[in-house]
């Protein structure tokens, strides 16, 4: 029997010693006793084999490094196109599109609702003309592209397909991911258009279309990132994200799709926060839970359907406006946690993103952080180096236990959509966020440069990327130019056919959306045509 040493540290932050950032209780020392009834073959296995706790690939990163992506988009399509070319020249492996707020909410850049927001938090994409400019000079068949958009995701996908085909690139060779995870919007990020139930039909249509027409495309990226950014714990992020994924799977099965026809192209998107070991345990638990559910509950036969593939982004909510260079250090640790957790793709945040869209210099540092991690630290030499750690395995088990408890509560509500409508997720996240903020205010948890080690007498100036009012005027003029130089008859006809398809549950929407896009209908026009059928979602207040 090992006698555990007493906890000795006192002073700033000592109140957080006995729990993770998500309030999971911790011991000062972990031993074999903490592994309980851990069965190696059942609970861990070997990398590349069920239940994939130790990773999806037998050789880990010895076989292939993770994909290095930098989330990028600002101003007009032409400005962002220049940034993409810069990033590709610096060694980035794939593109990741950030859209501006009007695009995310389904408004054209000249709409009254878009005023002051055009190009501010991403690139403005109003029509196929913008998507063509965004990828001008970039072979869309040679890069993989991730698009972070949800409410109008089906429209963005239609634009991407149409732009590629105008380059002469078949939709069948396009590789990448579109986020399209509308359930997490109702839970956390709040960028919705249509109500949940009709939007689930849109998601199923997208998944069916991509399964049949785009075999290299990941049809949805089920996203816990924004759930965590809203203030959730690690266990809530894990549970709510997987619950959303299972809801999409069940909807596709109910629509008559065979699970092994679409499941291998589902992907996930997680946050890598600053609590190093908790994040690693979260990623490991996610793979194990998913593999078991897919095989045992949903009856998937193809091993690819059991594999949870995920992209990771370092935590924006852990970054601080104070002493922004400290964010470089935070990002490095968060990136290391993602890699030791077995991510397939990684975005590292830039140090200045608390203040504005990242500057070119800050983006380069963020990318170099990944490259140093990949090529200099040697962490890729051994597959799952933390496997078997008493602490990591115990914490992985705890993550799984907490997630399963949440699954039971969600089922009691009648599923994810019913729980959203009841405000369950929103209330849980709000309470977790309050507890975390209180721990900072009381000094139990230290944030360097914020509630300890401050430099109040110094004002730090960093170069920021700023979007001018002229950019907004230029984009508004551009969308008006598109409307003036297209075929009005084709616009009317394609929008009318789209509306009829919205009313017919057996008619897949994607071909109609591609037809609208090819007629140079704007995103706002397409959204309004669909709103006429589906209506707009209004959130129920929760106190």
N, C-alpha and C positions, 0 to 999 in steps of 0.2 A: 504494500500500500504506500503510495507516494503522498507525503505531506505537502500540501500546497503552501507556498510562501505567502505571507500577509501582503495586502495591498499597501504600498508605502507612500506613493507620490501624493503631495498636497499642492495647493496653489491653483493658479489659473487653469481651468478646464478639468480639474480633478473630479468634478461631479459627473463627468461623462465616462469615467473609467469603466463603470460596470454595465455599460450598454452600448450598442452600436448607434449609429446616427439615426436608425429607424426604431430605436428603443427595444431591440432584441437583447435580453439579459446576457451578460458575459461573465465568464469565470476568469480568474487570473492565470490559470494554467489548464491545459487540456491534456488528457491521457487516454489510453485505450478504453478506459471505463466510459468515456463520453461517446463512444461509437455505438453503444447499445447493441442492437442485433444486426448490425451492418453485415450484409452478405456480399462478398466481393462480386460474384458472378451476377447476382440479382440486382444489386444497387450501383455497382461501378462498372464492371466489365472492362474490356480493353478499348482503347481509342479506335473509333471506326466501327464499333459493334454495339448492338442494343445492350443497355438503354442509352448509350451515347453520353453518359455522365462525363466521361473523360475526353469527349470531343468527337467530331463527325468523321475524321479522317485518320487512318492508322498511322500515318507519318506526320500528322499535325502540320506545322509550318515548315518542316523539313521538305515536304513535298511541294508546297505552294504557300507563298505569303498571303496574308489578307490583302484585300483590295483597298488601296489608299484613296479615299475620296475627300474632297473639300467642298462643302455646301457653298454654292456661289450663285449670285444673281443680284443685280441692282440696276436701276435706271431702265434704259431701253435694251431691246434685244441686241442691238449692235454693240453697246458698251459691254454687256455680259459676254458676248461672243469673243471680244478681245481678252477678257479675263480667262475664259476657258482655254484659249490658245496659249496664254501665259502659263497656266497651271499644267497643261499637257507638256509644255516644253520643260517644266521643272521636274517632271517625272511622275506626275499624278497618273493613276491607272484608270480612273473612271470619272464621269461627270455627275454632278448632283445639282439639280436645279432648285433654286429658291425663288418662289414667286412672290410678287408684292401683294399687299392686303386686298386691293380691289379684285385682282385676279382670283385670289383664294375665296373671296366672297361672291364671285360671279358677276361683278360689275365691270363695264367697259371704262377705259381711262378717261373718257369725256363725260361720264355720268356725274351727277351732283354728289352722289355718295362717295365718289373716289377722290374728291378734291383734297389736296394736301397729303395724299398717301401714295400717289403714283410713283413707282420705282423706289420707294423708301426702304422697305424691308425685303426686297427681292426684285426680280425682273417683271416688267409689265408685258403680259402676253394677251392680246385682245383677239387675234385672229390667226389664221394659217400664215398670213404674211409675216407676222412676228416670229412664229416658230421656224419659218424658213430662214429668217435672218439670224436667229439664235444659233443655228447649226451651219451657217454658211461657211464653207471651207473646211468643215469637219466631217469626215466619213462616218455617217451614222451606222453603217454596218460594221465598223471597226472599233467603236467604243461602246461601253455599256453606260447607260444613263439611268440615274435615279431621280424621280420627280416627286417632290414633297408637296402634294396637293390632295385635297380630300372631297370637299363639296362638289366642285366641278371636275373631279378627276377623270371621269369618262370623256369629257370634252377635251381635256389636255391630252389624253391618250389618243383620241381621234386625230388631234392636230399633229401629234408626233408621228403617227402612222402615215398620215397624208404627206407630211414634210419629207419623210424618208422615201416614200414612193416617188416623190418629185425628184429626188436625187438618183432614182433608179435602184433603190435598196428595197428588197422585198420585206414585207412585214414578218415573214417566216424566219428571217435571220437577225431580226432586231433583238438585242439583249439589254436587259435592265429591269427596273422595278418602278411601279407607280404606287404611291402610298395608299391612297383610296380607302383608308380606314376611317369610315365615317362614325363608327360607334365611339371611338375615343374622342371624337369631336364633341359629341353630346356629353361625354363624361368629363372632359378636361379642357380642350383647347377652344371650343365654342365657335369654330368656323364651319357652320352648317348652312344649308339652303333648304332642302326638303325635309319633311318629317322622317323619323327613323324607319317606319315600315315600308313606304314606297322606295326609300333609298336602299333598303336591303335588296329590293328587286333589281335596282341598277347595278349593285355590286355583283349579284349572281349573274346578270347578263354579261358583265365585264369578264368574270372568271370563265364563263362558258365560251365567250368569244376568243379569249386568249388561249384557252385550252385547245380550241379547234384551229385557230389561225396563227398563233404566235407561240410556238413551242419553246422558245428560248427566253420568253418574257415572264418575270415574276409578277403575277397578276394582282397581288396586294401585299403591302408591307404593314403587318399588324403592329401597331406602334404603342409601346409603353413609354417612349421618350417624353411625350407631352403630358402623360399622366404623372410622371415623376416631376416634371417641371412645374406642374400645378401644385406640388407639395405633398405628394403621396410618399409613403414609406417604400422601401425596397420590396417588401412582401406584397404590398398593394399593387405596385407596378407589375410585379410578376403575375399575381393572380388575375388582375383585371385585364391585362394584355392577353393572357392565355384564354380567359373566358371569352373575350371578343373573338379571338381566333376560332374557338370551338363554335361560337354562334354562326360565324360565316360558313364553317364546314357543315354544320347542321342544315343551314339554309340551302346550300348546294345539294346536299343529299336529298332534302325534301323536294327539290326541283327535279330530281331524277338523275342527277349526275353520279357516276361511279367515283368513289373517293380516290382511288388510285389514278384516276385520269387527271385530277387537278391538284391534289395535295402536294406532289413533289415541287410545284411551282409557287407554293405559298412561302412567304418569308416574314421575318419579324424584325423589329427595330427597338433596341433597348438603350436606356440611359446608362452611362458609366459615371457614377457619382464618386465622391471623395473618400467614402469609407471603403478602403481598399479590399479587405477580405470579404466584407458583406457583398460587394458587387460580384466578386469571383464566385461566391457561393450561389448568388442569384442566377448567374448564367448557367452554372452546372445543374441546379435544380430545374431550371426551365427546360433543358434538354431531356432530363429524365422524366419529368411529368408529361411532357408532350409525347415522348416515345410510348409511354405506357398507355396513355389515353388513345392515341391513334391506333395502336395495335389491339388493345383489349376492349375498349369501348366502341370504337367506330369500325373495327374489323378491317383496317387497312392491311393489305398483303404485301405490297411493295415496300422494301426497306427504306426507299427514298421518302416514302410518305411518313415514316416514323422520325425523320431527321428534322430537327428544328434548326433552320439556317437563319442567322441574324446579322444585321448591321448594327453598329454601335456608334453613338456620338457622345463625346465627353459632356459633362453636365453644365449647361449654360447657367443654371440656377446656383451653381457653386462659385461662379466667377464674381469678382467684386469690382466696383467702380474705384474704390480706394486702392492705391498701390497696384495698378493694373498689371505690372510686370509679374506680380505674384501669380497671376493666372497662367503664365507659361509653366510654372512649376506644378500647379494643380493639374493642368491638362496632361502633363507628362505622366504623373502617377495614375490618373484616370485611364489614360491610354494603355499603360502597362497592365492595369486590372482587366481591361477588355481583352487584351492579348492573352494573358494567363487564363482568362475565362473562356477562350476559344472562339472569338468573334471571326466571322468570315469577311467583314468589311468594316472600315473605321473612318470616322471623321473626327479630327481634332479641332476644337474651337480656337479661335484667335483671341489674343489677349485683350483686344479693344472692343469686343462685341457687346459689352455692357454699355458702351457709349454710343456705338454706331455700327453700321455695316463695316466689316473688316477692311482695313487698308491692304494694299498689295504686299507690303513688308510684313504685316502681321500674319497674313495668310501663308507667306513663305516660311516663317518661323514655325507655324503650326504644322505644315507639311514636313519640314525638316525634323520636327519632333518624332513623327512616325518613322522617318527614314533612319534616324539614329537608333530608335528602338529596334527596328528590323535588322539593321546591318552591323551595329556596334555592340549591343548589349549581350548578345549570345543567348537571349531568352528563347530563341526559336530552335535551339540545338536539341532540346529534349522535349518529347511529347508530354503534355500535362505534368509539368514538374511538381505541382502542388498536390497531385493525386495521392491520397493516403494520409495527408496531414490530419492529425487528430482534430485540430481546430476547424479547418476548412470543411472536412466531411461532416462534423457535427453541425456546423452552421448551414451547410447545404441541406441536411435533414430538417433543420428548423425552418428554413425557407419553404421547403416542401410542405411541412405540417401547416404552416400559416396559410399557404396558398390553398390547400385542400379545405381548410376551414372556411375560407371565403367562397370557394366553389359551392359549398353546401348552402351558405346564406343566399347566394345568387339564385340557386335552384329553388329555394323557398319562395322567392319573389315571382318565379315563373320564367326565369331566363334573363338574359342581358337587357333586352329591350324593355321588358317590364320593370326591371330594376332601375334603368335609366329614367323611365317615366315616373317612378316613385321617388327619385332623387337619392337613391341609396349610395351610389358611387360618389356623387358630389359631396354628400354629408361626411362620408368616411375620409375623403381627401382633405376637406376643410378642417376636420378635427386633427388630423395628423400634421397638417401645415401649422396649425396653431401651437401644437406641442413643440414642434421644432423651433418656431420663432421664439417661444418663451424660453427655451433652453439657451438661446443666444442672448436674449435680453438679461437673463439672470447670471450669465457668465459661466453656466455649467458647461457650455460648449464654446470653444474658442474659434473665432474666425480671424485669422491673422490680418492685421491692418484695419479691422472693423471694430472689434470690441477688445482687442489687445494689440500691443506693439504698433499703435497708431503713430502717424507723423502729422499731427494736425497743423503744424506750422508750415508744412510744405505743400505747395500746389504743383501737381505734376501735369505737364503738358505733353500730350501724345498726338501724333498726326492722325486725323480722322478722315474717313471718306464721307463726303457730304453730297447730297443729291440736290441739284439746283431746281428752282421753279421753272427754269427754261426746259429742263428735261420733261417735266409734266406737260408743258405746252406742246413740246415736240411730239410726245406720244399721243396726246389728244388730237393733234392735227393729223397724225399718221392714221389713226382709226377712222377719222372722218374721210380721209383720202381713200381708204379701202372701200367704204360704203359708196362713195361717188363713182368708183371705177369697176363695179361688179355687175352681174346680171340680176336685176331685181326680181325677175320672174323665177329664176332658179332659187333665189333666197326664199321667196314665198312658198314655192312648191316643196322644198326640202323641209322647211319648218312645219308645214302642214302635215307632211308624212310622218315627221317625228312625233307630233302630237297624237296622231292616230295610233302610232306604235306604243306611246305611253299608256294609252287606254286599253291596249291589247296585251295581256300578260304573257301571251305566247309568242310575241314578236320581239326578237332581240333588238335592243336599242342601238347597239354599237354600229351596225352598218348605216343606220339612219344618221347617227351623229357624224360619221365619216363623210357622208354625203353633204350634210350641212356645212361642215368644215371646208370641204372642197369647193363649195359655192361661195366661200368667204363670208359666211355668216359669222358675226362676232360672238364671243363667249356670252356677252350680256343678252344678246338676242336669243341664243339657244336656251339659256337659263330661264328667261321670261316665258318662252314657249312651254317649257316643262313645268314651271310654277303654275301656269294656267290650269294644268291637269292635277298636279300633286299638292299645290299650296306651299306655303313657307312654314318652317318650324318655329314655334314660340316656346321657349323653355319655361317649365313650371318652377316657380320660386321655391327654394328650400331654406328653412330657418333652423 
